[in-house]
């Protein structure tokens, strides 16, 4: 027989757990230790980037300086040498923006339409087409490096920003198509059928039914593409050419420079500047990331 309180109310819901239960204490302890483990390098980078060289030579990497300076940040942005030119990361930032924006837009637009077609408008050999895309997403990039050099050369875009945009767009399509296809397949089929009954066609259903319901998966696609394209080094150094190097290639040239005094504060500032864009996008839209990934994995 259920217990009744003094007010005659039968309690319901889960039994409250004590705040300091052993299981809960263990989980939070692991989370805190893991967070500290991953945040310590970032902490060291930040405090090192605002130290002068004399403070760095003292060897106390975990102790902040009493006289912070932002001169290393200024030098990393506009004065550090990235080869023969000492113009800092600013040109590379512009190149990365010019590579990332069209690559993200085109790859997501094509992949969303491909996933929508595979999920809701099956055609002859659609399953075979999807299998080819799925297999292609697991082939190592290194296999395609030389063939894509030949392709971009024949397209007369090798050593230009267009070559990097083309390569990133192509390599983003398989995994994005998989995500969009699974997400659209997880949406209620009745919505699609109701729109068809009302006379809506391919484009109208996509624009007025599917897209408004797909904000989480579009957010996931943006985060994945921006992070992957912005942080890429391999494609940039191979296909862009010295004039069009993205930020990551210029960062490598700054950090691995063997000329002059090793300026660790400038290296740390340059590294943080390079990673600010994907970090900002992730923190602003991260709440949709897990939701979209989970929804995109419901159906295979």
C-alpha positions, -999 to +999 in steps of 0.1 A: +000+000+000+014+034-010+026+058+017+004+088+023+018+121+036+002+142+064-018+161+038-032+130+023-011+133-009+004+101-024+040+110-033+050+102-069+081+104-091+115+091-087+130+087-052+154+116-045+190+106-044+214+119-018+237+147-030+269+130-020+260+094-032+292+075-041+283+070-077+276+107-082+308+118-064+328+094-086+313+107-118+318+144-110+353+137-098+362+120-131+346+149-150+365+175-130+398+158-134+392+153-171+383+189-176+414+201-157+436+177-178+423+192-211+422+229-198+458+230-185+474+232-220+450+260-229+457+278-196+495+276-203+491+288-238+470+319-227+494+330-199+524+323-221+510+344-249+509+375-226+544+371-212+575+388-225+606+366-232+623+374-199+593+361-180+592+330-202+629+323-195+622+322-158+607+288-164+575+292-144+551+281-171+521+278-147+525+312-130+510+343-146+531+373-152+526+405-132+532+426-163+511+411-191+517+424-226+497+420-258+527+427-280+530+390-289+494+390-302+500+420-323+532+405-338+515+372-344+487+389-363+506+414-384+544+411-381+555+375-376+574+359-405+557+331-424+585+324-448+599+353-468+571+377-458+567+391-423+530+400-425+517+378-397+485+357-398+463+384-413+467+373-450+461+337-440+430+346-420+415+362-451+425+332-472+409+308-447+376+329-447+376+328-485+381+291-485+357+282-457+326+302-466+319+289-501+331+254-492+306+252-463+277+267-483+281+246-514+288+213-496+259+217-472+235+227-500+244+198-522+245+173-494+212+184-479+195+180-513+212+146-519+201+134-484+166+146-490+164+129-523+177+096-509+153+096-480+121+109-496+125+105-534+142+071-540+152+066-576+167+037-595+201+026-581+196+051-552+208+024-527+238+017-547+246+054-550+242+057-512+266+028-507+292+044-529+290+076-509+292+057-476+323+038-488+338+070-500+336+086-466+360+060-452+387+061-478+418+079-466+424+113-480+460+104-490+447+080-517+432+109-536+459+135-532+477+130-565+446+123-587+431+156-574+464+174-582+459+162-618+422+170-618+427+206-605+456+211-629+434+201-659+407+224-645+433+252-645+426+260-608+457+244-592+475+267-568+445+288-564+418+292-537+393+276-560+413+243-559+411+242-521+374+251-522+367+223-548+386+197-528+369+205-495+335+205-511+340+171-526+354+155-495+326+169-473+298+154-494+298+118-483+296+122-445+272+152-448+249+133-472+249+104-447+239+127-419+212+145-439+198+113-453+194+097-418+180+129-403+153+133-431+145+096-428+139+100-391+112+128-396+076+117-396+067+103-430+031+116-426+044+152-430+059+143-464+027+125-475+005+153-464+025+178-483+023+156-514-015+153-510-017+191-509+001+193-542+036+203-530+065+193-552+101+185-547+114+220-540+084+232-520+085+203-496+122+207-491+120+245-485+088+247-465+086+214-447+121+198-444+144+228-439+124+245-410+125+212-391+162+205-397+179+233-378+198+209-356+213+189-384+222+220-404+240+233-373+259+200-370+269+202-407+281+238-402+302+229-372+317+199-388+325+217-420+338+249-405+360+229-380+373+205-406+380+231-433+394+258-410+417+234-392+429+217-424+466+218-432+471+191-458+448+204-486+459+239-480+496+232-483+491+210-514+465+228-535+465+265-524+500+276-535+523+299-515+503+331-521+470+315-510+482+296-479+454+294-453+459+303-416+470+268-405+498+267-430+511+301-420+508+290-383+531+260-391+556+283-408+556+306-378+560+279-352+586+259-371+607+288-381+644+282-373+656+317-378+662+342-350+652+338-313+624+313-306+595+334-294+571+311-276+548+339-267+542+347-303+538+310-312+511+306-285+493+338-295+493+326-332+479+292-322+451+307-302+442+332-330+441+303-355+416+283-333+393+312-323+369+308-352+359+271-349+358+275-311+335+305-313+311+288-336+311+256-315+303+275-283+276+296-299+258+266-314+270+237-294+236+229-278+223+218-312+253+196-320+245+166-298+208+169-306+215+169-344+240+140-342+216+119-322+187+126-346+209+119-376+218+085-363+183+072-356+179+054-389+205+038-411 
